[in-house]
Every structure is written in structure tokens, then in C-alpha cells.
Amino acid sequence: MDTVLVVAIALAAAVIAVFLTYSILRRRLERQFRSWQDEQLVLWQRERETAQRQAIAQSRAVLGGKFTEQMAPYLPQFNYDPTEARFIGSPIDLVVFPGLASGNPTEIVIMEIKTGSNCQLTPQQRKIRQLIENGMVRWECLENPSTEEG
């Protein structure tokens, strides 16, 4: 009977030890996990704030560029009469008709306005420039466009 009591006590002690070890480890791991979560949340918030600042700065740069594109005919370095320029915006910015104000246009100038430090043409703009340089420009007149009734 003493052996059964010793085995029962040893078994109870083992169960209690396992339970205590489990509880202690669980609390420790939960604390570590919460700490990791808090660190990640702070990191994520910093990254989000940085991304927001970058997006705002980029948006301002784009809006400033678009404003400059439309105001370019009124800037001192614009070499044409502002009344002879027509803003298109995309894929090129301006078409200028020098001499148009006097009733005698002498040429057509396709113009791209670039602002900022990166003043490179897009692939589309390079293609358009190449088409113009190759003489791949023509005139069309669409006469009396109307929808058919019927």
C-alpha cells in the first residue's frame, strides 16, 4: 500500500510539475509574442507614416509639374507667343503654331515640358518624337461628322 501511495504522490507531483511548467512557459511566450506584436505595430506605423509623407511629396511634385506645364507659355524662357500655344497634356504637353497670332503660321512645334531632376521622355514620347522626326505626320479633315438616323 505504501508503494501505491508513493506512486500516486509521484504521479501527482509530475502532473503538477508539467502543469506549472506549461503555465510558466505559456505566460513567457505570450509576453514575448505581445512584445513582438507591439514592436511590429510601431514599425508598421513608422513605415505607414513614411509612405504617406512620400506619397504627399510625390503628389505635390506631380501637381507642380502639371501646373508648370500649363503655365509654361507664360514663363520668360518660353520662346513663342503664348496665344499661339495649345495645351494638350498627354502624351505631349503643347502644340505651338508660331505666327498664328499674325495670321501667318510658319511651322508647328510639338513641345514636351519637363520639370524636376528627371527630365527624360517616356517610351511613348520618344516614339512620338521619332515619328515626327521621320516625317510620319499628316493632315486629315473630317467633314460633316454626324450619326446616321434610322
Residue pairs with C-beta under 8 A, 6 or more apart in sequence:
61 116
64 115
65 115
65 116
66 89
68 113
68 115
69 87
69 89
69 93
69 94
69 113
69 115
70 87
70 89
72 78
72 85
72 93
72 94
72 111
72 113
73 80
73 82
73 85
73 87
73 94
73 96
74 82
78 85
80 96
80 98
80 109
81 98
81 100
81 101
83 100
83 101
84 96
84 97
84 98
84 99
84 100
84 101
84 105
85 94
85 95
85 96
85 97
85 111
86 94
86 95
86 96
86 97
87 93
87 94
88 94
88 95
91 122
91 124
91 125
91 128
92 110
92 111
92 112
92 125
92 128
93 111
93 112
93 113
94 109
94 110
94 111
94 112
94 113
95 108
95 109
95 110
95 111
96 108
96 109
96 111
97 105
97 107
97 108
97 109
98 105
98 106
98 107
98 109
99 105
99 106
99 107
110 128
110 129
110 132
112 121
112 125
114 120
121 129
131 137
